[in-house]
Amino acid sequence: MNHQKTIILNSEFDTQTLAQALADEFKLLSGSIWLSGDLGAGKTTFTRYLLQALGHTGAVKSPTYTLVEPYLIGGKPVYHCDLYRLNDPEELDFIGFFDYFNEPNSLMIIEWASRAKSILPKADVLIEIKKLDNDVRQVTMICE
């Protein structure tokens, strides 16, 4: 059963608060979170706050060029992925991307997952971020 919720974020603090709420609700979540939105919508910012809310204390780098940035948070493998520069979804198989999904209790946070939608496992949470006027964001979350 799908649960959908739409929220308006008026500031970066609101983004941080939403990330904390998601982390609190899904503290033991494993699986995948897909983030969608235009360039500059705030996907990486949201991910940084989510990783921090889950317990990460270091820097959070954008995986735009590396495709995957790995983290170990509380003994749990968490992978922040960005598929924006992906030319062909089949490339993921060549780099061993699907091995991350097979790790017990791992969490995949994937920006631009739509670029490989045809071959990725189904998302547990879909988050769409739309940039509105005056730096306001509209966030729609769908939990599968």
Secondary structure, 3 states (H helix, E strand, C coil): CCEEEEEEECCHHHHHHHHHHHHHHCCCCCEEEEEECCCCCCHHHHHHHHHHHHCCCCCCCCCCCCCEEEEEECCEEEEEEECCCCCCCCHHHHCCCCHHHHCCCCEEEEECHHHHCCCCCCCCEEEEEEECHHHCEEEEEEEC
